[in-house]
Amino acid sequence: MEYEDITHKIIGCAYTAYKKLGFGFLESVYRKAMVIELAKSGLRVEEEKPLQVYYDDQVVGDFKADLFVEDNVVIELKSVQNIAKEHEVQLVNYLNGLEKEIGLLINFGPSGVEVRRKYRKLQREI
């Protein structure tokens, strides 16, 4: 399955979870709901997965991704008023340190689900 197909499914799961829960819960509640929805959609998901952080091709520590899907996609979840630029930069830094190609920043906000797709390598945003 290609990144675009995986991320499309993930985003659909986020909308389903939001439709059922609405706004106002902690990120941990949305994370658990996403695990359920992702599993129902047939995607392999790991919650708070420890991943190794690299610096100059050497492991310098571990980072726990909120969700890690299909051994490729890093998902950072938020439950805030609006996604800030700092959240987006943080995800790109995670991708660089983890040496993963794609990540999703998903915010379960008061006006609905906000999604930002981020890449480690400079690519056109879809």
Secondary structure, 3 states (H helix, E strand, C coil): CCHHHHHHHHHHHHHHHHHHHCCCCCHHHHHHHHHHHHHHCCCCEEEEEEEEEEECCEEEEEEEEEEEECCCEEEEEECCCCCCHHHHHHHHHHHHHHCCCEEEEEEEECCEEEEEEEECCCCCCC
